[in-house]
Every structure is written in C-alpha cells, then in structure tokens.
Amino acid sequence: MTFAIIKERKNPPDRRVVFSPEHLAAARAQFLEANFIVESSSIRVFSDEDYRKEGFEVLDDVSHADVMIGVKEVPIENLIPNKKYFYFSHTIKKQPYNRKLLLAMLEKNIEMFDHETIVKKSGARLIGFGRYAGLVGAYNGFRALGLRDDLFNLPKVETLADLNEVKSELDKITIPNIKILLSGTGKVAHGAKEILDHLGIKEISDALYLTSQFTEPVYCMVDVMEYSKRSDGKVGDKFKFYKDPSGYESNFMPYAKETDYFIAGHFYGNNAPYLFTREDAKHPDFRINLVADISCDIDGPVASTIRPSTIADPFYGYDAKIEKEVAFNAENAITVMAVDNLPCELPKDASEGFGVTFLEHVIPAFFNNDEREILKRAKITENGKLTKRFSYLQDYIDGK
C-alpha cells in the first residue's frame, strides 16, 4: 500500500504537514510493507530536500498512491477519483461553504477520513492540532494586551522559529495584576494552560476566583459544569450534558464579573447554552475586556466573537453597547483575538506533534485489520455514499 503526503493547495497557504521527515521515517521503519512518497511542495515547513535526505521519493505526480494524506481541504479540481483521503474537510457540521466538496467526493467515489472523525469508541478525538491552537491563542491574547495597553511588544508567532522561541519571548515580559479565566479541559485548554504556567501565573480554585481579589496575576481553569448549570437547580452531570444539553443554562456571569482576560478553550456542542450573550456583555458589572477565542464559534457562545480574525490582522474590538466592531484598542471595547487557524503560526511544532499521534493511531489500523475500528468510525464516504455513522449529512448533501 502506498501512502502519499500531498501538497497543500488551499489559500491562504498552510505550511503544516501530517508527517515531518523524521516521523515519516519512523513510520517506514515500523511498517515495512508500506510505501511512503511525498508530493513536491514549495510552501511546506519542511523542504523537499529534507524528505530526500531521509530517503523518500519526492514527486510532482503522486496519483498512483492509494492513500492521500493532507491537512486542509483539497480543491475539488485536484481530487483524484477512487482514492482514500485524510484531511480536515470541514463538512461534518454541515458547513455550507464545503457542501460541494462533499458532493464531489461522493461523485468521485472517494473514501473520506476526516482528521476530526478519528476518535475513540467514546467519541474522544485521538489526533489534532488542539494543543498548538491553545499555545498560540493564549500567546496572541497576551500580545494583544501588550499592544493595546502599551505594556510590551511581543512579536508575531509566525516570525518565530518554534515553541522554544515563543517561550523565550514570554520570558521578557511582565504580566500586570489581572484575573484570567480559561474555559475547557481538553487539548486546546491545556495548550493555553502551558503558556499561563510558563509565565508563572498562579492557578487558583474557582471558589477563590469568584470571591477574592489579588495583588498578582492569577488564573482559573473551569469546566463545563462550572459555567453551566441545570435550570431546575439540581446537580448537573457532565456526561449527560454532552449527550443532551437541554435543561441547562449559562452560569458564566459570576465569572464575567471577576475576569479581565478570558481564554475560550472549550468545546461547544450543538444546542448547549451560550456562555455569554450580547445582552450579558452590556451588564454594568461585565468586566471582561480581552478575549482570546480559540474555539472561534461565530455569533455563538462568546458574544464578542462576531467574525474570525486572521494571522495577518488578528485583533479587533467589540463595542457591547452598539454590538458593532470597533478598533481593537478603542475605549471601553472588548479586545477580541479570534484567529481560526492558529496552529498555522507554529507549523514545525504542530506538524511534529500531529505526526506522533497519526503514526500511533491511524497507520497501524491499515495493517492490523483495523482492530480498534479507528478507520471504520472515521470513514465518512464509501462506494459513492455516506457511511451509516454519517448518514445525518444526507439532508446536507441533498441541499435541504
């Protein structure tokens, strides 16, 4: 079986790759029956020569491969019929802008495996760039703080070589006496936590956070059962909430009244209550003035996130009174960082981390008869049809 590392063709260019040369060599050593080839690319964070040095064939045409492995969506005109594809298709939430892509994969008899659908039996994701989104998102929030309040001038992450350089830049700054709230407990949130801990910011319990003021910067990490509560006043259950969030309402306002900088690292499920609404943000006691929305759900659970921002222009302001965008440093505005492709700023580290998990969980499934059913759960399309697990997308492809 031949696996091809394909060229990224989506704009803006994405320099990430699923396998670094080193991790691709590890895959070759572990699976002698597999053949790995690389499609030539001038934008990839690792050069063609880096792969050649590891003994890999780098080609302009990889159409003879059985499995195509990429990161972002493949343009419809570049899809090769009757192949297996791995990439982030951004279709499983019925995203309108990629409906034609899913239709094209069905028409071309492609077996689609979305990186987001590579999960455990429990539904927990096995691979992703979450940690790096958290790392870059939290850093970018502090960069916004420094620029807005004339405290310090952190460079853009994309200008730094790797995570070590990111942390070296953080060593040069001093964080003012602010209270920071971090939502979530997954890979994204722990990536953000890594930045907070590197800065030496003290972590405190939610009880202290909600009742005390401090003479140093502090942060509190909260899970969904802290910022959501049952409407009937009974004790909530996180796992039942994940299955069905109806009957719950937001309990975020007590935190909003105590928070200066909010890092949104949570996963937001369908029909879950919003954390804070536009009306909440108008409350005179609403204290949040800086949001790093790593989750980046537009017009969703974080009311100040009214559009995604970009790596080139990462910050904007939200004026709660008029519910409009303003300058990121406008007086009384909430400064928002809502870049929706944060790991792209740290392509080398993100690629290396991704390759480790892809090699651990995905490649073995092709050679052990998919004993953990990794591929079975991840497959969206087969034989020109949706698989049973993703049959809920039928109305989406029907245009209903």
Secondary structure as UniProt FT lines:
FT   STRAND          2..5
FT   HELIX           21..30
FT   TURN            32..33
FT   STRAND          35..39
FT   HELIX           48..53
FT   TURN            54..55
FT   STRAND          57..59
FT   TURN            63..64
FT   STRAND          67..69
FT   HELIX           76..78
FT   TURN            81..82
FT   STRAND          84..87
FT   TURN            92..93
FT   HELIX           96..98
FT   HELIX           99..107
FT   TURN            108..109
FT   STRAND          111..114
FT   HELIX           115..117
FT   TURN            121..122
FT   HELIX           130..148
FT   TURN            149..150
FT   HELIX           157..159
FT   HELIX           163..170
FT   TURN            171..172
FT   STRAND          179..183
FT   HELIX           187..198
FT   TURN            199..200
FT   STRAND          202..203
FT   HELIX           206..211
FT   STRAND          218..222
FT   HELIX           224..227
FT   STRAND          228..230
FT   TURN            231..232
FT   HELIX           238..243
FT   TURN            246..247
FT   STRAND          248..250
FT   HELIX           253..256
FT   TURN            257..258
FT   STRAND          261..264
FT   TURN            270..271
FT   HELIX           278..281
FT   TURN            284..285
FT   STRAND          290..293
FT   TURN            298..299
FT   TURN            303..304
FT   STRAND          315..319
FT   TURN            320..323
FT   STRAND          324..326
FT   TURN            328..329
FT   TURN            331..332
FT   STRAND          334..337
FT   HELIX           342..345
FT   HELIX           347..361
FT   HELIX           363..366
FT   TURN            367..372
FT   HELIX           374..378
FT   STRAND          381..382
FT   TURN            383..384
FT   STRAND          385..386
FT   HELIX           388..393
FT   HELIX           394..397
FT   TURN            398..399
//
